[in-house]
Each structure stands twice: as structure tokens, then as C-alpha cells.
Amino acid sequence: MAIVRNGTVHGAAREIGLSQTGVTQRIRVLERELGCTLFVRSRRGMRPTAEGEALVRYGQRAGDLEGELLAVVRSADAAADVRVTITGPSSLMRSRVIPATTAALAAYPGVSLAFVLDDQNAGLAALKTGQAQLAVLPRGDVVVELAAKALHPSRQVLVGPGTWKKRKLRDVVAGERIIDFNEGDDATLAFLRRHDLLAGARRRRHLVNSPDALAGLVAAGLGYTVLDEDFAAPWLADGRLVDLCPGKRLDQDVALAWYPRHEMPAYFGALIAAVV
């Protein structure tokens, strides 16, 4: 509807507070979902196709809902009734993002949060399709059209079951299996490589796509892994896990990313500021 009102993607982006790339991505997703082309370019700008005109008529009939939405977005208290979806790796979300953002909501009682714990590296796709408004990503995944804020690195520790406390690390690496999230998860191998421990490591791994289940398998003696230091802290404190390589860490650079907004709502800025 914003493109129809303005005649251009640029004008629509300015109206709704997104980048032109963000608007274009959403139109492409909508066209894929509907199985049709909604706009064609002409000298006069973006013109709706017949299917696009049908969608315009639907949008006009939904005018009451549109008016309600615009009233929320443009009101002095833009957080009257807003939901923000935040996604990121489950260990970071649970140990850092969720506590920080929920604490920031005290000043914005109308804001509701949806948290999506993602250990499949799907955060960038969630931003591009509009399924999330904020995402914790590896620094290397932050593309040029996104705005981003560098976060404290995710500090990984090498852990085994508490019963291995007195075992020699090289014996563990040579004789025990690594446990990781999936075949694409190379964090444990990267830790071993960083600290000259990779030679002799067994390459056939156990896999489980949940940090709780992963920590539980390690605690049960099935192998060893790397975990985010904050997530692993309670497991280490009660002795279920042990730090196999004290003093050695692997830092992974991460960032909080979002599509740029020409006018940053106060509640959105507060959420960004809260995550460190």
C-alpha cells in the first residue's frame, strides 16, 4: 500500500521507515507466497499489475486495521501496542539477550517480545523476510544493507563431564568423541585448532541440536564440546561439567543486526541499547 501511495520504492521506504532493500525484499517474499507479480516498473514509477490491484482493493477494505496500525506507529507513544521478534543462538539468547531486553521493557508496557531461539544460523534470513526485527548474527553474516551493533564476543569454553576432572586433555581428545550441534558446527574443532590440540582428535562426532541436550550428553560422559561460557556457568558451578582447558577460550565475534529505520522508535532503540 505504501508503494501504491508513493509510486516508488524509495517513497515507500521513507514512509514506513525501512531501507529500500528491506521494502524490495518484503515485496519479493510476498510475490513468492502469492505466486504472482504485484508491480511493474514504468516511466511513472511502480505500477500495480492486475493481481496487485486486487491486493490494493483488499488493503483498502482493511482500512480500519491500517488506520489502527498507523496510529500506533505515528503516535507520540509509538509503543502503544507493538510486538518485536528477536532471534539468535539459543545459548546467547538465554544467557544475555532475553534477560537484557525483558529488563528494558519496564518503560514500555505496551511492547511484547517474541524470542526465536535459532541454532541453525537462520537469523539473516529471518531479518530479510520480516520474520524478525532484531537478530544476533556472526559478525561475518552482517551484510551491507543492515545496521548492526558489535556485541561482546561469545566466549567458548571446552567442557567435559565432571568425572573427567583429573584426566589429561590430550588423552581426552585422542580417545573421546566430540559432541556438536550439527555437521556444520565447527566450533569445537576451531577451539582445538586454535590451541594446537586438533591432531589426533576423533572426527566422527555425536550430534544434538539443543544446548541443554548437548550439555546433558557431555555430563553423562558421552564426549566433550565447547559451550558459551555464560551458558556453561551453572553446569560448571555444580560440578556436572568441568573446564578441560582452564584459562583457554575461543572468542566468536557476534553482532546485533536490524534493518535501518529512518526514525528510530524509542522502544526499539532501548532494546538495541540493552543488548551488550
FENKANOR-V83984 format. One record per run of one state. SS is the DSSP state (A for helix, B for strand, O for the rest). FROM is the first residue (numbers start at 1). TO is the last residue. If there is no record, write none. Layout:
# FENKANOR-V83984
ss = <SS SS>
from = <FROM FROM>
to = <TO TO>
This chain:
# FENKANOR-V83984
ss = <O A O A O A O B O B O A O A O B O A O B O A O B A O B O B A O A O B O A O B O A O B A O B O B O B O A O>
from = <1 2 7 9 17 20 35 39 43 45 49 50 62 63 75 82 89 90 108 111 118 123 129 134 139 142 146 151 154 162 165 169 176 178 181 187 195 206 208 211 220 224 229 238 241 244 250 253 254 260 266 275>
to = <1 6 8 16 19 34 38 42 44 48 49 61 62 74 81 88 89 107 110 117 122 128 133 138 141 145 150 153 161 164 168 175 177 180 186 194 205 207 210 219 223 228 237 240 243 249 252 253 259 265 274 276>
